[in-house]
Each structure stands twice: as C-alpha cells, then as structure tokens.
C-alpha cells in the first residue's frame, strides 16, 4: 500500500478550479518530485495536503496510510505524520522558537498517546539538530523566524521537520529564494532525514534542487493534473525544453 | 456659553448626596476640602458620554446605583483577607493589607522595616491633621476629574508611604486591597507615596474581591517621585465579577528619574483606570504599559494623560487589550508636550486583539505638542488573530485552542516582557495562562 494515495482530486479556490482530477501515489520511503509551471496547482496541492481552509475539495479522495486524510484537521494530520515545509515560513513575534518547537512536539506526542519529552531531553535533541543545520542557539531564543533571512527560515523548516519526525514531508518550493550555499545546507538536512520509513514530496519549479536531493520519481503537474511521470532524467529534460509542450498538450 | 440643564439627579447621584450629608461628620480630616470637592461633583454629576473624557465609559449609565459606604471590616472579613494577594507570592513583597478600604496593620508585614521607610494609615494621618499629607493631597497632579473629586470627598482610609532620600527598598511593597463582599458596599481609598531623591521603590497594588459580590471601588493613589529616584508601580485589577472599579493615579516625576507603570486588568464588570502623569523634571525615562484581558460583558477603560512640562524625557507607552465575548475595551491616551519641553521623545502604541465578533475596542490616542524639537508618535491597531499564522501552528500539530493561546500569550507578552522584576513578570504570565484556561 502506498503511503499517500491521491485519487481523482478536484479542488476549487474562490470558485476557480485549480486541481482537476489529480491522481498520484507516493510509496513508503520514496522521494517524489512534482514539477510544473506557475499556476499548475503545485502550491494548492501542498496546502490541501496540509489542510488549509479556503481550499474546497469538490471530489476525489486522499488516503494517508490508508486513512481518509481530508476528514482530519490540520493538527491531526501533523500528529499522523504529515509535514508541510512552507514556501514562505511565517514570522511569529513573541513566540520563541524553543517554545514553538516544544509546544508542537508535545502536542503531537500527546495526540499519539506518548509521554511528553523532558526538558533536558528536548533541549539536547533541538541543539543537536540545530548544530547540524548551522542554526545558532541565539536564533532559537528569538521569536519564530523573526528577523531571519530567507535561508535561515528554510533551515528552520528543516529543523522542525527533523524534530517532528514526520512520515511524509511535503516541501513547497523550498529552493525559492535560496543562494547555492543555503540550498546545500537545506538539501543536506533533508538528505539526513531520508529513510525507508519516510517519504518526500518535493514541489519545485526548477530542476536545481534535484541536483542535491535526488528523486526516485518525477511527476509533471500541468493544469491541475499529472501530465507525465518518469525517472530523475525527466527533470533534466524539463530543464532543457521547458514546460511549453505540457501546456500545449493539455490545451489542444 | 453652553448651559447644560440637568435638573434631575440619577438614583446613584441622589444616594451619594445623602451618603455625603450623613457621613461627612465622621470622615477623617480636611472637612472644607471634602465639602468643596463634593460640590464640584454635585455640579457636574456622574460623568456621561457627552463629556469627552468619558465618551466611551458612560459612568452615569454604568453606575445604576451607589452602594452604602463600607462598614469597618469585621473579624470574619479579616480572616478571609489572609489569603488575598497570594497569587503574587513569588514577588516576595512586603504585604500591606487593606480590607474593605480600611488599613489592617495586624495583617500587614512590618518585620525588619528598611531604614528610611515609613508606612502609616491615611485615615489616622488625615484625622491628626498631618501637615505632610495635607500639603500634598490633591496637589501632586491637580485635576478637575470628577472621579477624583468624589474620591477626595469620601476618602476613608489608605496608606501613606514615605521613602527617604537615598533609601533603596530591598523588597517590593505589596498593597493588598481586599473586598470581603459581605454586603453591597462602596469603598473609597486614598493613598500617598512620597519617594525621596535618589530613592528606589517598587510598589505593587493588587485589588481583589469575592466572586459574585456587589461592590464599588473608587481608589486613588498619588505618587511623588523625587529627582533621580527609581520607582516602579504595578497595579493588578482582579476584583469580583459583579464589581465596579474606578481608579486614579496621579504621579509627578522629578528630574533624571526612572518611572515604570504597569496596569494588569482582568477583573470587575466595569473598570476605569485613569492615570495623570506629570513629567516635571528633565531627563527622565519612563515606561507606561499595560495588559487587559476581558470576556463576557466586561468593560475596561484605560485613560492616560502624560504631561511633559520639562524637556528631554523619554516615555514609552504600550497597551495591549484582549477582548473576548461581548466585552469592550477602551484606551484613551493623551501625550501633552508643553512649549518648553524640548527634546521630548514619546511613543505610544495601543493594540487590541478581538477574539469574538461581538467584542468592541475603542481607541483614542492624542498628541498635543507645543514644542518644536520633539519626537512623538502613536499607533493604534485593532484586529483578530491572523489565520495564516494559526494555520502554521496547526500544521505543526498544535490544536486550535492551544495555537490561539500561544498567539494571545505572545500578544500580551510583548507588554509584560518590559517588566524588570523576573518574579513579577513570570507571575503575570501565569495570570495570562490562567485567564486563557477560563475561555470556553
């Protein structure tokens, strides 16, 4: 059984059809890249999976570990192992990163019937992961993402991902706005989390990210559905030829 | 001339007149001042919405009746006062206890009184015709405010605190105002704090009452902050759910002093916290902040007048209001910079967070600037919690109620973080957490 199974998904935003019969399966341990032009529905897919309001699912089904994902609230999805790394991570003034991480981790553990982590154990885990991501402790004491650069915000997303140990990580345009050094740090962070028990969906416009995080499969999203699927070489083909052919194929 | 015709007194005004006539013979001292202040009240009546200062807090409508003057506290009330103020235990302050408006020395802590500190009963000082009190009372920051006039007319007891020049108090003074709620009552307390040159003092007031009891409080405090003194004043308004609480602070701050004011308000059905702060010496640094959390049908008004008559003072004002249910929060802040108060640097921010569709926030910031070389500004915002931020928290597994609580704590936390005393800061953050637990 696939970890994530999306069947014939139709989604509207403000009455406008964005996803148009999307079907996709992501196997356990698989890294799937979803590439597509602007407006193809990439970010909509990411937000629908995480459970954001304002996205109306008009038909279709999403199974996560065999369970009906769309029936769950966003926090329930997170506790079951869904994680969305935001394209634009938000700033939360007044909530220290440590408080945010502890609240999130303990809320998830509580929902799964697990014990809360003791403060020393929690601190050790955070500091350990943060060091690998080159996030200094001073940043952890500041408000979440407040005054962080674009690269620091993305590293903070990977920090959360590492700490929360999700089953499925959806990375929404994680490469956007990153210079090459920042991209490498983020990619290394993601690669460290690769495991046979964990799947990834990498949503990206460009092939660049896939030089650092090598996907098992590449899907091309166009006009709200998967237009083509293939191996990692498909990404190179897209880089060389662009998305025009997929837009034309569907338009005709 | 706009002649106002108000021939008919409200029930509350009539009761106050009767109460004054019968009580004035036994109220302690300053009979002539009481008489003239009461006349002033009678002429103006209870302030209502057509009086600009009271536009959003129509006391005439909110105060349906006036309760009889509180009787001296009995043994039972004193027993119940023993636990009052316990929520502030972490502050380790010196407890000075007032029950139903009367100073109770036997419940207060006079052990190892620091050198240069004196604490005594206001009623006794007034009755004895104490010159130091008489020459200051009502004169620290003169005002024609009607609530203050009413307080002066009826003031019963309170405390007189003197800190000698250069003395540094090692413990905060914690004034515990406990209202026993045995019978419907009105309480008029008046206190005076004279902090000498270069002295250091922290003054905490906590006001609390018995839930469900029916009482009215009119409390006033005058503070004289000497040159180079460092004074923190924190007022925590808990009070019982059915009560009405009107409070006036008159503070005059000398030169090169530090003055920090903090108002924390969660209680009473109706609260009016008014502050009249006069910066009369140069080079003072002041922080005037507050956090108000309301629900149900509560109404709380914070009114500040900061008057700069001397130059080069820095003041920062930050007020945060969280409104749930059908509650109403009012903020009126006026900064006045007189023509010779050059180099004044004053910034005021009033922010309200609406947690329900039925809650209402009214904000009126004002700047009156007569000097030409100043930096003054104000900002006021009112809004709901940001849905995108909440989604970010939900997506990390934080359930909606917990996510809201985290955001609300962050919102009021910005004002509370400014408090220097760690114990007090933590205590107030715990108060916020406790308030959040009471939300449905």
Contacts between the chains, C-beta under 8 A, distances in Angstrom:
chain1	res1	chain2	res2	distance
A	50	B	391	7.9
A	50	B	395	4.9
A	51	B	394	7.3
A	51	B	395	7.2
A	52	B	391	5.5
A	52	B	395	7.9
A	53	B	387	7.3
A	53	B	391	7.3
A	73	B	394	7.1
A	73	B	399	7.9
A	73	B	400	7.7
A	74	B	391	6.6
A	74	B	394	3.8
A	74	B	395	5.2
A	75	B	394	4.9
A	75	B	395	7.9
A	75	B	397	5.2
A	75	B	398	6.0
A	75	B	399	4.8
A	75	B	400	7.2
A	75	B	403	7.9
A	77	B	395	7.9
A	78	B	394	7.5
A	78	B	395	6.0
A	78	B	396	5.9
A	78	B	397	3.5
A	79	B	397	5.1
A	83	B	395	7.9
A	84	B	395	5.4
A	86	B	392	6.9
A	86	B	395	7.9
A	89	B	392	7.6
A	90	B	388	6.1
A	90	B	389	5.5
A	90	B	392	4.7
A	92	B	389	6.0
A	92	B	392	7.3
A	92	B	393	7.8
A	92	B	407	7.7
A	92	B	410	6.7
A	93	B	410	6.5
A	93	B	414	7.2
A	94	B	409	7.5
A	94	B	410	2.9
A	94	B	411	6.6
A	94	B	413	4.9
A	94	B	414	5.4
A	95	B	406	5.7
A	95	B	407	7.5
A	95	B	409	7.8
A	95	B	410	4.6
A	99	B	406	7.6
A	100	B	393	7.8
A	100	B	396	7.5
A	100	B	406	7.6
A	103	B	398	5.7
A	103	B	402	6.7
A	103	B	406	6.2
A	104	B	393	7.6
A	104	B	396	4.0
A	104	B	397	5.2
A	104	B	398	5.5
A	105	B	397	7.8
A	107	B	397	4.9
A	107	B	398	4.9
A	107	B	399	6.2
A	107	B	402	6.2
A	108	B	397	3.9
A	111	B	397	7.0
A	111	B	399	7.9
A	143	B	410	7.6
A	160	B	396	6.5
A	164	B	396	7.0
A	164	B	397	7.0
